[in-house]
C-alpha cells in the first residue's frame, strides 16, 4: 500500500499548520500505521504545495502534481471544499489509478441555526458541499449514523463507498498525569463553536450555575466555548481553544478536571457525533458526565465508566450533585473509563481499524 495524506486541501497554509480535525482523523492515525506496517506512508501540505488561486496554477504544475499523486494507491484528505481543488482532484482521479478519499467528520448539512457556524454557511455553500459529498468516489467518516446520512445523499454511488473509520485517540499525544485538586473540585469542558446549542439548550448551564452557588469548593474551566450563566466569576476560568495541535496537546496535559462535561442536544447534527469527549476526558483522568443520547448513550456504561443524564434541569443537577459529593464514585468512573479507552479506543491498540478501513477502499470495485 502506498498512502499519501494531503492536508489543507482547500489551500495550503503558509505556516504549514494542520487543523485539529486533520490531527485526529489523519495525522495521528497514519503516524501509528507507520510503526506497524510496511506501507509507504507520506504527507504533503495541500494539493498544491503553496497557496494559489486557480488562475495562478500553470498547466505544467498541474501535470507535475498529477504525476506526483500517481505514485500512490490512496490520497487521503479532510474536506475538499475549494471549487478549484475539487475540480482538479476529480480530473486527476479519472486520469490515474490513484483513489482520492475525502474524510467527512460532521453532519454539516444539519447545523443548528443557533450555531455561530451557521451564520457563515449560506445555502449555496451547503449545496456545493452536498455536490462534493456526492461526486467523490470514496469517503471515510466517523460513525455509522453519519455514514448513513452520506449514503442516502449518494444515491448513484455504492453504499460501501462510504467507509467508517472510528475516531481513535493517541495515548502518546494525549497524555495527562492526573491532578490532585485537594478540597476543590474542578468541573471542566472543552469544545468548539459547533457545540453552542449543547451548552445553551440542554439545561446543563442552569444546573451548573446552581451547583456552584451551593458548593463553594466547585471551580469551573471552559476551553473553547465561553459560558456566561451568572457563574461566580472568582471560580470560573475561560481559556481560548484556538491553538495549534502541539499547543493543544500541551494544554491537555495540564488540564486538571475532576469532572468532564459533555452536554449534547438531541438533533440530527449531534446524532452523527462521535464519543471523542469521553475518550479525552478519560485520558485526562476525569469522571465523565454527559447527555444520555447520541454517541454517549451508545458507548458509555452508566455508573461504571461514566454518568449519563437526561437533558432536564433536575437530571443535570442531580448528576452534578452525585459526582461532586462522591469522590469514590468519581475515581471508579475515571479509572474504568481510562482502562476501557486504552483497550478499545486507543490508536496504539486499535490501529488495525484504520488499516482495514483504508484497505477496504482499495479493494472496492471501481465506481
Buried (B, 14 or more C-beta within 10 A) or exposed (E): BBBBBBBBBBBBBEEEBBBBBBBBBBBBBBBBBBEEBEBEBBBBBBBBEEBBEEEEBEEEBBEEBBEBBEEBBBBBBBBBBBEBBBEBBBEBBEEBEBBBBBBBBBBBBBBBEEBEBBEEBEEEEBEBBBEBBBBBBBBBBBBBBBBBBBBEBBEEBEEBBBBBBBBBBBBEBBEBEEBEEEEEBBBBBBBBEBBBBBBBBBBBBBBBBBBBEEBEEBBBBBBBBEBEBEBEEEBBEBBEBEBBBEEBBEBBBEBBBBBBBBBBBBBEBBBBBBBBBBBBBBBBBBBBBBBBBBBBBEBBEBEEBBBBBBBEBEBBBBBBBBBBEBEEBBEBBBBBBBEBBBEEBBBBBBBEBBBEBBBBBBEBEEE
